[in-house]
Structure formats: C-alpha cells, structure tokens
Amino acid sequence: MLVVILGSGPPRRAMGGDRLFRTWQRACMMSLSIAAGREYSGETFKGQEYGEVDIAGAQFLNCTFVRCRFHGTRLKDCRFHDSVFRDCDLNLVVVGGSAFRDVSFEQSKVMGINWTQAACREAGFLNSIAFTDCVLNYSTFIGLELHDLRMSGCVARDVDFAEADLAGADFRNTDFTSSRFLHTNLSQADFTGAYNYAIDASINTLSKAKFALPEARALADKLIIYAEGRVMQAGTPGHVLSSPAGPEKELLAGARDRDRIHSVSQPRGCSLPIAVS
C-alpha cells in the first residue's frame, strides 16, 4: 500500500516516487500553459513549449518568458504589455491582431514574422518594442509606423522595411544583409556600427540620421561636407573621405577617428549631406 501525502513541494523519490515526481513535474508544466482569453500579470514562463497551437485573446502584463518555444504558434488578438522574451524561439509566429507595447526581445530567434498582421490600426501596437541580440531574418515591417524602434546587435537579413516610418530607430551594430529600404523614413535613425546595408539616399529619408565609416560610403554618389554652417568639400565619397582638402582636413580626420558622421538634411538626388561636429 502506498500512502501519498500532498503538500506544496515535490513528492519524495521513494516507493515509486520517480513516477510520481514526473507526474508532479508535468502538472507544474500544465499549470503554466496559456488559456485563451485569460489575463496574466507578473507571471514568469520558463522552458515552455507551445508549438503550432492557437492562443487567442490572452493578455500579458509585466510577464517574462525565458527559453520558451513558440515556433509556429498562432497568437490571435493577444496583448503583451511591459513584457520580456529572453532566449526564446518565436520563429514563424503568427501575430494576427496582437499588440506589443513596451515589449523587449533579448537573445531570441524572431525569424519569418509578418509584423503587418499585428494590430496595425490600434495606436501604439508596436510602441517601444525592442530587439537586442536577436535574429530577425525574413521578417516584414512594410508600411508600419515604428518610431524609436530598437534593433541593436541583431542579425536582420532579408528584412523588408519598405514604406515604413522608422524615425528615431536604433539600428546600432546590426547586420542588414539583403534587407530592403524603399521609401523608408529613417530620420534621426542611428546606424552607428551597423553594416551590410544598402540604402539609396535618393529614395529614402535620411534627415539627421547617423552612420559610421566606412559603411556610409555606399550611401551616395556625391558627398557634401558641412562644417561651421558652410560647405567645406564636395565630391565622391571615396575621394572626400580619403583625401579631405583645405581647412576642414583636420576636422574631418577627427570625425573619422570618432567613426561617426551625421546627415543634417534630406538628400537631394544622390547627394548625402554630412555634418562634422
């Protein structure tokens, strides 16, 4: 006869306890499953695996997801506020009608997501969203308004940013291989340390955007250097940056040492204005 005393802790591994312990573990995992339409506040989800299931109408406030696998999960009309995804797999997640406010993704796989399917008509549906050290390959942000988006230290290859408003975005140290910027507002965006991007200055808005050398040489066919309110030098990027002439030589050399340049106005044609400060 086996007598089981139920308590708050795990059962002892004796007299058939291994099987009972595994049952208790499964029960704990089930207790952290996500129910449709339920509200969660201050919860921590660790090591959960949801797979290709439907999660509808759930709301999460100040929740943390650690090492969870949402691969192919369909999130329908869910709300995430002040929450964190850390070391999670969200590849191919469907975000239909869902909203993300003050949500950060850290060291996570976030590939193949069509963010245009989220709650686009709801103000701030992607407000203060941040990706840090994430992989976002093959994702779509076409036409979205994402002011102050943070995507730093990421791999963002084959990502589509066409027609998006990314004013004030933080793109530092991110790999943009084969990503598309077409009629994209990049005003005041920070590309310092970013690389492998191809941005046509004649069809994108780059007012007061920041770029690092030497990658910025690919932005324009003509480079204009401004200093102290006047044009100091103009020419091809390679010539201007490699052989600064006149009184701005020392100033521009200092800018190269700082490895940062700033565009100060919207380029016209293929000219990229640069301010040296």
Secondary structure, DSSP 8 states (H G I E B T S, - for coil): -------SS---SSSSHHHHHHHHHHHHHHHT---TT-EEES-EEES-B--S-EEES-EEES-EEES-B-TT-EEES-EEES-EEES-B-TT-B-TT-EEES-EEES-B-TT-BGGGS-TTSTTTTTT-EEES-B-TT-B-TT-B-TT-EEES-B-TT-B-TT-B-TT-B-TT-B-TT-B-SS-B-TT-EETT-BS----TTTSB-TT-EE-TTGGGGG-SEEEEEETTEEEEEE-HHHHHHS--GGGHHHHHHHHHHT-EE--S---TTEEEEE--
